[in-house]
Amino acid sequence: MEEMTPDEKAQKFQRPIAQTTIDEEEVSKFSALSALWWDEGGEFEALHSLNELRVPLIRDALVSKKTLEEYNVAKPLDGFWILDIGSGGGILSEPLARLGASVIGADASEENIKIAQAHLIHDHAIRDKVKYVNTTVEEIAQTQAGKFDAVVASEVLEHVADANTLVSCACQLVRPGGSVFFTTINKTRIAHLLGVVVAEHVLRLLAPGTHDWEKFISPKDLSYMLNKNNCATRLLHGMFYNPLTKRWSWTKDTSINYALHAVKAESNDSSNLWTDKPTQIKQEND
């Protein structure tokens, strides 16, 4: 992305918030694939493998806020409330719950929510720790602002109609001092070549049309959006997927895939801090 003047940035990132982050074409696309979410060798194989990076990233960032007395080796995320935006079939929500977190998974696709609920019901250890809701992040932000210890949007930004709205809502939903996590794709020529042309049309790791390069976002632009919403970037890592081993690894190179962790500024007025947990979240069509 070319360097912009402050006025150009303001025009791009301070536009009025859209009515919805939902791209109906994207929702239909993933709804059609909903039955494949838990096929670890199928369409979502790379997402299953990505848990090897993103779960420890989230765990370690949140656990660092606990004292030694509060730390639970078996359930290190016990006591944390996490919102998983674009939770799909629950591939990320479930392992976070196994670490002790209370997780709310939100997805705009009703089919995805049904698949996630059906998979969860068979796991007695965590089925009371996860709730899946068919709704949008902006709907949740209307009633749950400041109530989550962490908000996660993993492999979601590149599929929404308005990334600025999603980032804004994510920052609204997290508590002061809380964390926001993103994994997404950089907007570079190499990302288009490898993430779209090679991955979708040559290696067929993904269905053609899965990604739209115009929706990719650079770490610089994402950090700018976060700063405008009172959240500061604390960590930025590149991620590399090896199609031969089908494994992800961390890298200094952020030119293709990357993970970003940001923290919301602490409130100066303790009377404004939320001390309760998320309340009942309604379905979008309730």
Residue pairs with C-beta under 8 A, 6 or more apart in sequence:
1 187
1 218
1 220
1 221
4 12
9 224
13 164
13 221
13 224
13 225
13 228
14 228
15 164
17 138
17 162
17 164
17 165
17 168
18 161
18 162
18 164
18 165
19 138
20 136
20 138
20 161
20 162
20 165
21 136
21 137
21 138
21 160
21 161
21 162
21 163
21 165
21 166
21 169
22 108
22 136
22 160
22 161
23 159
23 160
23 161
26 159
26 160
27 108
27 109
29 209
29 210
30 88
30 109
30 112
30 159
31 109
31 110
31 111
31 112
33 43
33 44
33 207
34 89
34 109
34 111
34 112
34 114
34 115
35 115
36 42
36 43
36 44
37 44
37 88
37 89
37 90
37 91
37 112
37 115
37 116
37 119
38 89
38 91
38 115
38 119
39 45
40 48
43 206
43 207
44 88
44 89
44 91
45 205
45 246
46 205
46 206
46 241
46 246
46 248
47 88
47 91
47 92
47 155
48 91
49 241
49 246
49 247
49 248
50 154
50 155
50 183
50 239
50 248
51 91
51 92
51 95
52 247
52 248
53 183
53 239
53 248
53 249
53 250
53 259
54 92
54 152
54 154
54 181
54 183
54 259
55 92
55 95
55 96
55 99
57 181
57 237
57 259
57 261
58 77
58 82
58 96
58 150
58 152
58 179
58 181
59 76
59 77
59 99
61 150
61 179
61 181
61 234
61 235
61 261
62 76
62 77
62 80
62 149
62 150
62 179
63 71
63 76
63 77
65 177
66 76
70 79
72 78
72 100
74 100
75 99
75 100
76 99
76 100
77 96
77 99
77 100
77 101
78 100
78 101
79 100
80 100
80 101
80 102
80 149
80 150
81 101
81 102
81 103
81 104
81 147
81 148
81 149
81 150
81 277
81 278
82 96
82 101
82 102
82 103
82 104
82 148
82 149
82 150
82 151
82 152
83 103
83 104
83 106
83 140
83 144
83 148
83 150
83 151
83 152
83 173
83 278
84 92
84 93
84 96
84 103
84 104
84 105
84 106
84 152
84 154
85 106
85 137
85 151
85 152
85 153
85 156
85 166
85 170
86 106
86 107
86 108
86 153
86 154
86 155
86 156
86 159
86 160
87 93
87 105
87 106
87 107
87 112
87 116
87 132
88 107
88 109
88 112
88 116
89 112
89 115
89 116
89 119
90 105
90 115
90 116
90 119
90 120
90 130
90 132
92 152
92 154
93 103
93 105
93 116
93 130
93 132
94 119
94 120
94 123
94 126
94 130
96 103
96 152
97 103
97 126
97 129
97 130
98 125
98 126
100 129
101 129
102 129
102 130
102 277
103 129
103 130
103 131
104 130
104 131
104 132
104 133
104 148
104 278
104 281
105 113
105 116
105 130
105 131
105 132
105 133
106 132
106 133
106 134
106 135
106 136
106 137
106 140
106 281
107 113
107 116
107 132
107 133
107 134
108 134
108 135
108 136
108 284
109 134
110 134
113 132
113 133
113 134
116 132
117 132
120 126
120 127
120 130
120 132
121 127
131 281
133 140
133 281
133 282
133 283
134 283
134 284
134 285
135 281
135 282
135 283
135 284
136 284
137 166
137 169
137 170
137 173
138 165
138 169
139 282
139 284
140 169
140 173
140 281
141 169
141 172
141 173
143 279
143 281
144 173
144 278
144 279
144 281
145 172
145 173
146 172
146 173
146 174
146 175
146 176
146 273
146 274
147 173
147 175
147 274
147 276
147 277
147 278
147 279
148 173
148 174
148 175
148 178
148 278
149 174
149 175
149 178
149 179
150 174
150 178
150 179
150 180
150 181
151 170
151 171
151 173
151 174
151 178
151 179
151 180
151 181
152 180
152 181
152 182
153 166
153 170
153 180
153 181
153 182
153 184
154 181
154 182
154 183
155 183
155 184
156 166
156 182
156 184
157 163
157 166
157 167
157 182
157 184
157 215
157 217
157 222
158 184
158 185
158 211
158 212
158 215
158 216
158 217
159 215
160 166
160 215
163 215
163 217
163 222
163 225
164 225
167 222
167 225
167 226
167 229
168 225
168 229
170 180
171 180
171 226
171 229
171 230
171 231
171 264
172 229
174 180
174 231
174 264
175 264
175 273
175 274
176 264
176 265
176 266
176 267
176 272
176 273
177 263
177 264
177 265
177 266
177 267
178 263
178 264
179 261
179 262
179 263
179 264
180 226
180 231
180 261
180 262
180 263
180 264
181 259
181 260
181 261
181 262
182 222
182 259
182 260
182 262
183 239
183 257
183 258
183 259
183 260
184 216
184 217
184 222
184 257
184 258
184 260
185 191
185 195
185 211
185 216
185 217
185 256
185 257
185 258
186 216
186 217
186 218
186 219
186 254
186 255
186 256
186 257
186 258
187 213
187 216
187 217
187 218
187 221
188 216
188 218
188 255
188 256
190 255
190 256
191 213
191 216
191 255
191 256
191 257
192 213
192 216
194 256
195 211
195 216
195 256
195 257
196 211
196 213
199 205
199 206
199 211
199 243
200 206
200 207
200 208
200 209
200 210
200 211
201 208
203 243
205 243
219 233
219 236
219 254
219 258
219 260
222 260
223 233
223 236
223 260
223 262
226 232
226 233
226 260
226 262
227 233
230 264
230 265
231 262
231 263
231 264
231 265
232 262
232 263
232 265
233 260
233 261
233 262
234 261
234 262
234 263
235 259
235 260
235 261
236 254
236 258
236 259
236 260
236 261
237 250
237 251
237 254
237 258
237 259
237 260
238 250
238 251
238 252
238 253
238 254
238 255
238 256
238 257
238 258
239 248
239 249
239 250
239 251
239 256
239 257
239 258
239 259
240 248
240 249
240 250
240 251
240 253
240 256
240 257
241 247
241 248
241 257
242 248
242 249
267 273
